[in-house]
Structure formats: C-alpha cells, structure tokens
Amino acid sequence: MCLASVKETRKPNDDMMVGYKIFLKNSWGLSGEFYDMYTPKHAGEVYEASYGRLYASDGTYYDSGFHAFTTVKGAWTWIGGIVNHPNLVIYEVHIWDIRAIGTQHMSRCIVGKNMRIVKEVK
C-alpha cells in the first residue's frame, strides 16, 4: 500500500503511534496484503523496514516504511473498498520512527521505520 497523499514528512525521530495494519493470515503466520507477502511475521515481534523512497499518488516522495491506518474504521474501509479476501485480518501495531503521515483510500495513515505487532482486532 502506498499513500495517496502526503500531509507531513519527518526526519528520523523517536515518535511512536498506535496504528491498525492489515495482514494476510496464513498457517505459517502473518504477511503483508500486497508487499512483503513471503516473510512471515508474528504478534509480539518487532520489525524494521528496509529503506527506500516511495512516490505517493499526489506526486510527493516519502521514506518507505510500515504503513498503518490510524483508526480501525480506516483499515476496515480499505478491506471493504479495495481488497476482499477471507484471510485478511487487522492487527493493532505500534509504529515508531514515523517518516510520513498521509491518506490512503480517504483514511489517515502513518508510515514508520519500526513496527511491533500487538494484537488482532476483532
């Protein structure tokens, strides 16, 4: 998932935010719904994103990282409006070293370098 629009970019920092990330639930763990599909992830673990530059739909570049919606409703909107797969789940995640804040599918998203997967949201 890439941002549709970028509202703010940040330099490396210690900021942490709670987000809601969509995963594909498999027998071997969790994976990204579009990207990083073949690297299993697990609740309770911490992950660091690789560095790169992404291009948002509005033409703004921003640093790559883990993307997460700031509300559960935003994540459900993405699942219901864009993708539809029976194994998609939403997990609360803690994202830190926030690199960008923007929107995706008309919902607010954060992008950060580090992520801890906390728990599944029902």
C-alpha positions in Angstrom: 0.0 0.0 0.0 1.3 3.4 -0.9 -0.1 6.7 0.3 -2.5 8.6 -1.9 -1.4 11.9 -0.4 1.3 13.0 1.9 0.4 15.6 4.6 3.7 15.6 6.5 7.2 14.1 6.3 9.6 13.7 9.2 13.3 13.2 9.7 14.4 10.2 11.9 12.8 10.5 15.3 11.6 8.6 18.4 7.9 9.3 17.8 5.6 6.3 18.3 1.9 6.0 17.3 -0.7 3.2 17.5 -1.9 2.1 14.2 -4.0 -0.7 12.6 -2.4 -2.8 9.9 -3.9 -5.3 7.5 -2.3 -8.7 7.2 -3.0 -11.8 5.4 -3.3 -14.6 8.0 -1.6 -17.9 6.8 -0.9 -21.2 8.5 2.7 -20.0 9.0 2.0 -16.5 10.4 1.1 -13.1 9.1 2.2 -11.5 5.9 1.6 -8.2 4.1 -1.6 -8.0 2.0 0.4 -6.7 -1.1 4.0 -6.3 -0.2 6.3 -8.5 1.8 4.0 -11.4 1.3 6.5 -14.2 1.8 8.2 -13.1 5.0 6.2 -14.4 8.0 5.5 -12.0 10.9 4.2 -12.8 14.3 2.4 -10.9 17.1 4.8 -9.7 19.8 7.7 -9.3 17.5 9.5 -6.1 16.4 10.3 -5.5 12.7 12.5 -2.9 10.9 11.6 -1.7 7.4 14.2 -1.5 4.7 15.0 2.0 3.4 13.7 3.3 0.1 11.8 6.2 -1.3 8.2 5.9 -2.4 6.1 8.1 -4.6 2.6 9.0 -3.4 -0.3 9.4 -5.8 -0.2 13.2 -5.2 3.4 13.3 -6.6 5.2 13.6 -3.2 8.1 11.4 -2.3 8.4 10.0 1.2 10.6 7.5 3.0 9.4 3.9 2.9 8.3 2.0 6.0 5.4 0.1 7.5 2.1 1.7 6.6 -0.8 1.6 9.1 -4.2 3.3 9.4 -4.7 5.5 12.5 -8.2 4.0 13.1 -9.8 0.6 12.9 -12.5 2.1 10.7 -9.9 3.3 8.2 -8.5 -0.3 8.0 -12.0 -1.8 7.5 -12.7 0.8 4.8 -9.6 -0.4 2.9 -10.6 -4.1 3.3 -14.2 -3.5 2.2 -13.5 -1.0 -0.5 -10.3 -2.1 -2.2 -9.5 -5.7 -1.4 -11.7 -8.6 -0.4 -10.0 -11.8 0.9 -11.4 -14.1 3.6 -8.0 -14.3 5.3 -7.4 -10.6 5.8 -7.2 -9.5 9.4 -6.5 -6.3 11.2 -3.8 -6.0 13.9 -3.1 -3.2 16.3 0.5 -2.2 15.8 2.9 0.2 17.4 4.8 2.2 14.8 7.8 4.3 15.6 10.4 6.5 13.9 7.5 8.0 12.0 8.6 9.0 8.5 5.3 10.2 6.9 1.6 10.9 7.6 -0.9 11.0 4.8 -4.0 9.4 3.5 -4.9 6.2 1.7 -8.4 5.4 0.4 -9.5 8.6 2.2 -8.3 7.4 5.6 -5.4 8.7 7.6 -2.2 6.6 7.6 1.2 6.7 9.2 4.4 5.3 7.9 7.3 4.4 10.2 10.6 2.5 10.1 9.8 0.2 13.1 6.8 -1.9 14.0 5.6 -4.1 16.8 2.6 -6.3 16.1 0.5 -6.2 19.2 -2.9 -8.0 18.9 -5.6 -8.9 16.4 -8.6 -6.5 16.3 -12.0 -8.2 16.0 
